[in-house]
Amino acid sequence: MLYGGILNLIRINEAVIVEGKYDKIKLSNFVDATIIPTNGFSVFKDKEKRKIIRLLAQKKGIVVITDSDSAGMVIRSYLKKVCQNEKIINVYIPQIKGKEKRKMTASKEGLLGVEGLSEEIITDCLKKSGVIGEIKEKTKKITKQDLFLSGLSGSANSCILRERFAKFSNLPAGMSSSAFLDAVNAIYDYNEFFEAVEKWQSEEDKN
């Protein structure tokens, strides 16, 4: 959304959990939040993904936006079990018949998913669920380049260093570099990340 020529996004303080990468791409156009896709039913077997989602639920709460079909409800129900008593806000999208432009055929139930809905419809659903905070300029995200500059990628021992920083930050162990990047973006803003790295490196030097 453009306001006076400046890109502004809807700020959601909680992490947002969606089904697929195209849902994430859709929301990223107008929502400023940590957005994590479950990759459909793959989350049932993805231990790393479940750890990240549970961590996010514990630290900041999660907003679950799945498709309005039966598969979406199964995933939503599963996430409730994964996160147990942590903060979960469910956002329900309307059941609208149709087909996403990128697909050759409609889904089994013939309903539009999150990626197929307009920004206006999704925004209205977010408002009804009470999760929309302030409208603000897009915040700067931590990137792969920032990990490289911090010594957490691009070298022979980067994997070991990421594990040590993950322990320092109370993040799950054994994350891939992509999952690690999602995790640090979830718990740190841009400046906080570099401050945390500096503090961590200082403690490393003492040991």
Secondary structure as UniProt FT lines:
FT   STRAND          2..3
FT   TURN            4..5
FT   STRAND          6..11
FT   STRAND          15..18
FT   HELIX           21..28
FT   TURN            29..30
FT   STRAND          31..32
FT   STRAND          35..37
FT   HELIX           40..44
FT   HELIX           47..59
FT   STRAND          62..66
FT   HELIX           70..83
FT   TURN            84..85
FT   STRAND          88..92
FT   TURN            101..102
FT   TURN            108..109
FT   HELIX           114..116
FT   HELIX           119..129
FT   STRAND          135..137
FT   HELIX           144..149
FT   TURN            150..151
FT   TURN            156..157
FT   HELIX           158..168
FT   TURN            169..170
FT   HELIX           177..187
FT   HELIX           190..206
//
